Amino acid sequence: MHDTLQQTRQGFRSETWRRFKKSRLGLSAAILLLLLSIAAILAPVLAPLGPTEQFFDGLTLEGAPLPPD
């Protein structure tokens, strides 16, 4: 009887994504979190040396770092 357009109800995810896309700050934060997550996952590849490993070849007898060659 009515010739009005029926508005389909969007799902929670699609509605949230639509609102999220409009927010530049939210999108920027999501990209930053994605990059940090990728860096954390690839940390062993990016920095293969241990965080507590010491390199005595690059230190003086007093423990100060040596300058570059």
Biopython code that builds the backbone (N, CA, C, O; Angstrom):
import numpy as np
from Bio.PDB.StructureBuilder import StructureBuilder

atoms = [
    (1, "MET", "N", (0.794, -1.190, 0.000)),
    (1, "MET", "CA", (0.000, 0.000, 0.000)),
    (1, "MET", "C", (0.844, 1.265, 0.000)),
    (1, "MET", "O", (0.533, 2.232, -0.695)),
    (2, "HIS", "N", (1.888, 1.249, 0.766)),
    (2, "HIS", "CA", (2.713, 2.443, 0.838)),
    (2, "HIS", "C", (3.825, 2.345, -0.187)),
    (2, "HIS", "O", (4.458, 1.302, -0.347)),
    (3, "ASP", "N", (4.046, 3.429, -0.864)),
    (3, "ASP", "CA", (5.115, 3.464, -1.852)),
    (3, "ASP", "C", (6.386, 4.070, -1.270)),
    (3, "ASP", "O", (7.169, 4.684, -1.994)),
    (4, "THR", "N", (6.586, 3.909, -0.021)),
    (4, "THR", "CA", (7.798, 4.445, 0.599)),
    (4, "THR", "C", (8.896, 3.405, 0.518)),
    (4, "THR", "O", (8.647, 2.201, 0.469)),
    (5, "LEU", "N", (10.091, 3.899, 0.507)),
    (5, "LEU", "CA", (11.230, 2.986, 0.484)),
    (5, "LEU", "C", (11.408, 2.383, 1.868)),
    (5, "LEU", "O", (11.412, 3.085, 2.879)),
    (6, "GLN", "N", (11.550, 1.116, 1.884)),
    (6, "GLN", "CA", (11.809, 0.484, 3.167)),
    (6, "GLN", "C", (13.304, 0.535, 3.435)),
    (6, "GLN", "O", (14.129, 0.119, 2.623)),
    (7, "GLN", "N", (13.607, 1.056, 4.590)),
    (7, "GLN", "CA", (15.005, 1.184, 4.957)),
    (7, "GLN", "C", (15.458, -0.127, 5.588)),
    (7, "GLN", "O", (14.905, -0.581, 6.590)),
    (8, "THR", "N", (16.474, -0.719, 4.977)),
    (8, "THR", "CA", (16.975, -1.972, 5.524)),
    (8, "THR", "C", (17.866, -1.661, 6.714)),
    (8, "THR", "O", (18.659, -0.720, 6.691)),
    (9, "ARG", "N", (17.723, -2.449, 7.722)),
    (9, "ARG", "CA", (18.518, -2.234, 8.915)),
    (9, "ARG", "C", (19.899, -2.832, 8.689)),
    (9, "ARG", "O", (20.047, -4.005, 8.348)),
    (10, "GLN", "N", (20.891, -1.995, 8.889)),
    (10, "GLN", "CA", (22.257, -2.457, 8.701)),
    (10, "GLN", "C", (22.712, -3.200, 9.946)),
    (10, "GLN", "O", (22.248, -2.939, 11.055)),
    (11, "GLY", "N", (23.601, -4.101, 9.740)),
    (11, "GLY", "CA", (24.143, -4.860, 10.858)),
    (11, "GLY", "C", (25.041, -3.997, 11.725)),
    (11, "GLY", "O", (25.443, -2.903, 11.332)),
    (12, "PHE", "N", (25.344, -4.495, 12.887)),
    (12, "PHE", "CA", (26.169, -3.754, 13.834)),
    (12, "PHE", "C", (27.547, -3.468, 13.260)),
    (12, "PHE", "O", (28.056, -2.355, 13.395)),
    (13, "ARG", "N", (28.156, -4.462, 12.621)),
    (13, "ARG", "CA", (29.499, -4.270, 12.070)),
    (13, "ARG", "C", (29.514, -3.239, 10.948)),
    (13, "ARG", "O", (30.387, -2.372, 10.918)),
    (14, "SER", "N", (28.574, -3.323, 10.042)),
    (14, "SER", "CA", (28.575, -2.385, 8.918)),
    (14, "SER", "C", (28.270, -0.966, 9.395)),
    (14, "SER", "O", (28.833, -0.005, 8.871)),
    (15, "GLU", "N", (27.400, -0.829, 10.366)),
    (15, "GLU", "CA", (27.096, 0.500, 10.905)),
    (15, "GLU", "C", (28.306, 1.077, 11.640)),
    (15, "GLU", "O", (28.613, 2.263, 11.515)),
    (16, "THR", "N", (28.980, 0.235, 12.399)),
    (16, "THR", "CA", (30.183, 0.684, 13.108)),
    (16, "THR", "C", (31.272, 1.075, 12.120)),
    (16, "THR", "O", (31.932, 2.099, 12.297)),
    (17, "TRP", "N", (31.463, 0.272, 11.084)),
    (17, "TRP", "CA", (32.484, 0.579, 10.075)),
    (17, "TRP", "C", (32.147, 1.875, 9.342)),
    (17, "TRP", "O", (33.045, 2.668, 9.057)),
    (18, "ARG", "N", (30.888, 2.100, 9.036)),
    (18, "ARG", "CA", (30.483, 3.324, 8.345)),
    (18, "ARG", "C", (30.805, 4.550, 9.199)),
    (18, "ARG", "O", (31.314, 5.547, 8.687)),
    (19, "ARG", "N", (30.514, 4.479, 10.473)),
    (19, "ARG", "CA", (30.815, 5.601, 11.365)),
    (19, "ARG", "C", (32.316, 5.773, 11.548)),
    (19, "ARG", "O", (32.819, 6.893, 11.630)),
    (20, "PHE", "N", (33.020, 4.656, 11.611)),
    (20, "PHE", "CA", (34.460, 4.694, 11.822)),
    (20, "PHE", "C", (35.176, 5.322, 10.634)),
    (20, "PHE", "O", (36.153, 6.049, 10.815)),
    (21, "LYS", "N", (34.698, 5.048, 9.416)),
    (21, "LYS", "CA", (35.318, 5.605, 8.213)),
    (21, "LYS", "C", (35.200, 7.119, 8.161)),
    (21, "LYS", "O", (36.061, 7.786, 7.587)),
    (22, "LYS", "N", (34.154, 7.665, 8.747)),
    (22, "LYS", "CA", (33.954, 9.110, 8.711)),
    (22, "LYS", "C", (34.891, 9.848, 9.663)),
    (22, "LYS", "O", (35.143, 11.038, 9.477)),
    (23, "SER", "N", (35.403, 9.172, 10.666)),
    (23, "SER", "CA", (36.249, 9.800, 11.670)),
    (23, "SER", "C", (37.715, 9.712, 11.240)),
    (23, "SER", "O", (38.285, 8.623, 11.187)),
    (24, "ARG", "N", (38.311, 10.845, 10.940)),
    (24, "ARG", "CA", (39.717, 10.844, 10.521)),
    (24, "ARG", "C", (40.631, 10.439, 11.667)),
    (24, "ARG", "O", (41.603, 9.711, 11.467)),
    (25, "LEU", "N", (40.319, 10.910, 12.864)),
    (25, "LEU", "CA", (41.137, 10.561, 14.019)),
    (25, "LEU", "C", (41.057, 9.062, 14.297)),
    (25, "LEU", "O", (42.073, 8.426, 14.577)),
    (26, "GLY", "N", (39.882, 8.513, 14.221)),
    (26, "GLY", "CA", (39.717, 7.078, 14.447)),
    (26, "GLY", "C", (40.427, 6.249, 13.395)),
    (26, "GLY", "O", (41.042, 5.230, 13.709)),
    (27, "LEU", "N", (40.344, 6.680, 12.155)),
    (27, "LEU", "CA", (41.012, 5.965, 11.070)),
    (27, "LEU", "C", (42.533, 6.058, 11.221)),
    (27, "LEU", "O", (43.247, 5.081, 10.992)),
    (28, "SER", "N", (43.019, 7.232, 11.606)),
    (28, "SER", "CA", (44.455, 7.407, 11.833)),
    (28, "SER", "C", (44.932, 6.514, 12.971)),
    (28, "SER", "O", (45.992, 5.895, 12.875)),
    (29, "ALA", "N", (44.158, 6.445, 14.039)),
    (29, "ALA", "CA", (44.522, 5.590, 15.171)),
    (29, "ALA", "C", (44.523, 4.120, 14.765)),
    (29, "ALA", "O", (45.384, 3.360, 15.209)),
    (30, "ALA", "N", (43.584, 3.714, 13.937)),
    (30, "ALA", "CA", (43.525, 2.326, 13.486)),
    (30, "ALA", "C", (44.743, 1.981, 12.631)),
    (30, "ALA", "O", (45.298, 0.889, 12.750)),
    (31, "ILE", "N", (45.151, 2.898, 11.780)),
    (31, "ILE", "CA", (46.332, 2.669, 10.943)),
    (31, "ILE", "C", (47.578, 2.579, 11.811)),
    (31, "ILE", "O", (48.433, 1.722, 11.585)),
    (32, "LEU", "N", (47.685, 3.461, 12.805)),
    (32, "LEU", "CA", (48.829, 3.427, 13.713)),
    (32, "LEU", "C", (48.869, 2.106, 14.486)),
    (32, "LEU", "O", (49.931, 1.500, 14.626)),
    (33, "LEU", "N", (47.728, 1.667, 14.981)),
    (33, "LEU", "CA", (47.676, 0.387, 15.694)),
    (33, "LEU", "C", (48.035, -0.783, 14.786)),
    (33, "LEU", "O", (48.702, -1.725, 15.212)),
    (34, "LEU", "N", (47.595, -0.720, 13.544)),
    (34, "LEU", "CA", (47.926, -1.771, 12.590)),
    (34, "LEU", "C", (49.436, -1.819, 12.332)),
    (34, "LEU", "O", (50.027, -2.898, 12.305)),
    (35, "LEU", "N", (50.056, -0.651, 12.144)),
    (35, "LEU", "CA", (51.498, -0.598, 11.905)),
    (35, "LEU", "C", (52.285, -1.089, 13.118)),
    (35, "LEU", "O", (53.269, -1.814, 12.969)),
    (36, "LEU", "N", (51.853, -0.695, 14.317)),
    (36, "LEU", "CA", (52.533, -1.157, 15.527)),
    (36, "LEU", "C", (52.376, -2.664, 15.714)),
    (36, "LEU", "O", (53.302, -3.339, 16.166)),
    (37, "SER", "N", (51.221, -3.180, 15.370)),
    (37, "SER", "CA", (50.999, -4.624, 15.474)),
    (37, "SER", "C", (51.886, -5.389, 14.498)),
    (37, "SER", "O", (52.454, -6.424, 14.845)),
    (38, "ILE", "N", (52.000, -4.878, 13.290)),
    (38, "ILE", "CA", (52.867, -5.516, 12.291)),
    (38, "ILE", "C", (54.320, -5.472, 12.750)),
    (38, "ILE", "O", (55.049, -6.453, 12.605)),
    (39, "ALA", "N", (54.749, -4.323, 13.310)),
    (39, "ALA", "CA", (56.121, -4.206, 13.809)),
    (39, "ALA", "C", (56.371, -5.175, 14.961)),
    (39, "ALA", "O", (57.453, -5.753, 15.059)),
    (40, "ALA", "N", (55.386, -5.356, 15.829)),
    (40, "ALA", "CA", (55.541, -6.286, 16.951)),
    (40, "ALA", "C", (55.622, -7.727, 16.465)),
    (40, "ALA", "O", (56.397, -8.522, 16.998)),
    (41, "ILE", "N", (54.834, -8.063, 15.465)),
    (41, "ILE", "CA", (54.864, -9.424, 14.925)),
    (41, "ILE", "C", (56.191, -9.688, 14.216)),
    (41, "ILE", "O", (56.743, -10.785, 14.310)),
    (42, "LEU", "N", (56.698, -8.686, 13.510)),
    (42, "LEU", "CA", (57.945, -8.846, 12.758)),
    (42, "LEU", "C", (59.183, -8.454, 13.560)),
    (42, "LEU", "O", (60.267, -8.350, 12.985)),
    (43, "ALA", "N", (59.059, -8.234, 14.863)),
    (43, "ALA", "CA", (60.179, -7.790, 15.691)),
    (43, "ALA", "C", (61.388, -8.722, 15.614)),
    (43, "ALA", "O", (62.512, -8.228, 15.517)),
    (44, "PRO", "N", (61.215, -10.030, 15.654)),
    (44, "PRO", "CA", (62.400, -10.895, 15.550)),
    (44, "PRO", "C", (63.131, -10.749, 14.218)),
    (44, "PRO", "O", (64.342, -10.963, 14.155)),
    (45, "VAL", "N", (62.430, -10.394, 13.176)),
    (45, "VAL", "CA", (63.061, -10.208, 11.867)),
    (45, "VAL", "C", (63.721, -8.833, 11.792)),
    (45, "VAL", "O", (64.819, -8.698, 11.251)),
    (46, "LEU", "N", (63.053, -7.813, 12.335)),
    (46, "LEU", "CA", (63.571, -6.450, 12.274)),
    (46, "LEU", "C", (64.783, -6.249, 13.178)),
    (46, "LEU", "O", (65.713, -5.530, 12.813)),
    (47, "ALA", "N", (64.783, -6.871, 14.344)),
    (47, "ALA", "CA", (65.883, -6.749, 15.297)),
    (47, "ALA", "C", (66.255, -8.147, 15.787)),
    (47, "ALA", "O", (65.778, -8.577, 16.837)),
    (48, "PRO", "N", (67.094, -8.858, 15.045)),
    (48, "PRO", "CA", (67.374, -10.251, 15.393)),
    (48, "PRO", "C", (68.244, -10.431, 16.637)),
    (48, "PRO", "O", (68.398, -11.555, 17.115)),
    (49, "LEU", "N", (68.813, -9.358, 17.168)),
    (49, "LEU", "CA", (69.677, -9.474, 18.333)),
    (49, "LEU", "C", (68.862, -9.377, 19.610)),
    (49, "LEU", "O", (67.832, -8.705, 19.650)),
    (50, "GLY", "N", (69.323, -10.042, 20.638)),
    (50, "GLY", "CA", (68.615, -10.045, 21.910)),
    (50, "GLY", "C", (68.708, -8.696, 22.618)),
    (50, "GLY", "O", (69.711, -7.997, 22.475)),
    (51, "PRO", "N", (67.684, -8.321, 23.375)),
    (51, "PRO", "CA", (67.698, -7.030, 24.057)),
    (51, "PRO", "C", (68.683, -6.981, 25.218)),
    (51, "PRO", "O", (69.081, -5.890, 25.628)),
    (52, "THR", "N", (69.087, -8.122, 25.759)),
    (52, "THR", "CA", (70.022, -8.135, 26.880)),
    (52, "THR", "C", (71.422, -8.545, 26.462)),
    (52, "THR", "O", (72.312, -8.670, 27.303)),
    (53, "GLU", "N", (71.619, -8.753, 25.186)),
    (53, "GLU", "CA", (72.922, -9.169, 24.677)),
    (53, "GLU", "C", (73.875, -7.977, 24.688)),
    (53, "GLU", "O", (73.512, -6.880, 24.265)),
    (54, "GLN", "N", (75.102, -8.201, 25.178)),
    (54, "GLN", "CA", (76.075, -7.117, 25.231)),
    (54, "GLN", "C", (77.168, -7.367, 24.207)),
    (54, "GLN", "O", (77.524, -8.511, 23.922)),
    (55, "PHE", "N", (77.687, -6.292, 23.663)),
    (55, "PHE", "CA", (78.722, -6.371, 22.638)),
    (55, "PHE", "C", (79.990, -5.740, 23.198)),
    (55, "PHE", "O", (80.183, -4.527, 23.120)),
    (56, "PHE", "N", (80.843, -6.575, 23.759)),
    (56, "PHE", "CA", (82.046, -6.060, 24.397)),
    (56, "PHE", "C", (83.081, -5.608, 23.381)),
    (56, "PHE", "O", (84.030, -4.914, 23.748)),
    (57, "ASP", "N", (82.930, -5.980, 22.114)),
    (57, "ASP", "CA", (83.880, -5.542, 21.091)),
    (57, "ASP", "C", (83.757, -4.050, 20.832)),
    (57, "ASP", "O", (84.717, -3.434, 20.369)),
    (58, "GLY", "N", (82.628, -3.461, 21.110)),
    (58, "GLY", "CA", (82.414, -2.043, 20.839)),
    (58, "GLY", "C", (82.566, -1.165, 22.060)),
    (58, "GLY", "O", (82.117, -0.019, 22.053)),
    (59, "LEU", "N", (83.210, -1.692, 23.143)),
    (59, "LEU", "CA", (83.372, -0.921, 24.373)),
    (59, "LEU", "C", (84.845, -0.767, 24.715)),
    (59, "LEU", "O", (85.669, -1.626, 24.399)),
    (60, "THR", "N", (85.159, 0.350, 25.371)),
    (60, "THR", "CA", (86.508, 0.539, 25.894)),
    (60, "THR", "C", (86.639, -0.282, 27.175)),
    (60, "THR", "O", (85.676, -0.913, 27.610)),
    (61, "LEU", "N", (87.824, -0.275, 27.778)),
    (61, "LEU", "CA", (88.016, -1.014, 29.025)),
    (61, "LEU", "C", (87.165, -0.447, 30.154)),
    (61, "LEU", "O", (86.803, -1.164, 31.086)),
    (62, "GLU", "N", (86.847, 0.845, 30.067)),
    (62, "GLU", "CA", (86.017, 1.472, 31.095)),
    (62, "GLU", "C", (84.523, 1.223, 30.858)),
    (62, "GLU", "O", (83.705, 1.504, 31.734)),
    (63, "GLY", "N", (84.169, 0.709, 29.704)),
    (63, "GLY", "CA", (82.768, 0.430, 29.399)),
    (63, "GLY", "C", (82.101, 1.473, 28.528)),
    (63, "GLY", "O", (80.908, 1.363, 28.246)),
    (64, "ALA", "N", (82.844, 2.490, 28.093)),
    (64, "ALA", "CA", (82.280, 3.524, 27.220)),
    (64, "ALA", "C", (82.236, 3.002, 25.787)),
    (64, "ALA", "O", (83.096, 2.213, 25.395)),
    (65, "PRO", "N", (81.257, 3.424, 25.007)),
    (65, "PRO", "CA", (81.183, 2.953, 23.614)),
    (65, "PRO", "C", (82.307, 3.538, 22.766)),
    (65, "PRO", "O", (82.702, 4.690, 22.943)),
    (66, "LEU", "N", (82.805, 2.735, 21.854)),
    (66, "LEU", "CA", (83.844, 3.179, 20.930)),
    (66, "LEU", "C", (83.224, 3.969, 19.785)),
    (66, "LEU", "O", (82.085, 3.704, 19.399)),
    (67, "PRO", "N", (83.966, 4.947, 19.231)),
    (67, "PRO", "CA", (83.442, 5.691, 18.077)),
    (67, "PRO", "C", (83.462, 4.810, 16.832)),
    (67, "PRO", "O", (84.147, 3.787, 16.797)),
    (68, "PRO", "N", (82.703, 5.214, 15.804)),
    (68, "PRO", "CA", (82.722, 4.443, 14.551)),
    (68, "PRO", "C", (84.100, 4.463, 13.918)),
    (68, "PRO", "O", (84.866, 5.407, 14.107)),
    (69, "ASP", "N", (84.408, 3.426, 13.174)),
    (69, "ASP", "CA", (85.723, 3.331, 12.515)),
    (69, "ASP", "C", (85.874, 4.338, 11.436)),
    (69, "ASP", "O", (86.917, 4.393, 10.785)),
]
sb = StructureBuilder()
sb.init_structure("model")
sb.init_model(0)
sb.init_chain("A")
sb.init_seg("    ")
for serial, (resi, resn, name, xyz) in enumerate(atoms, 1):
    if name == "N":
        sb.init_residue(resn, " ", resi, " ")
    sb.init_atom(name, np.array(xyz, "f"), 0.0, 1.0, " ", f" {name:<3s}", serial, name[0])
structure = sb.get_structure()
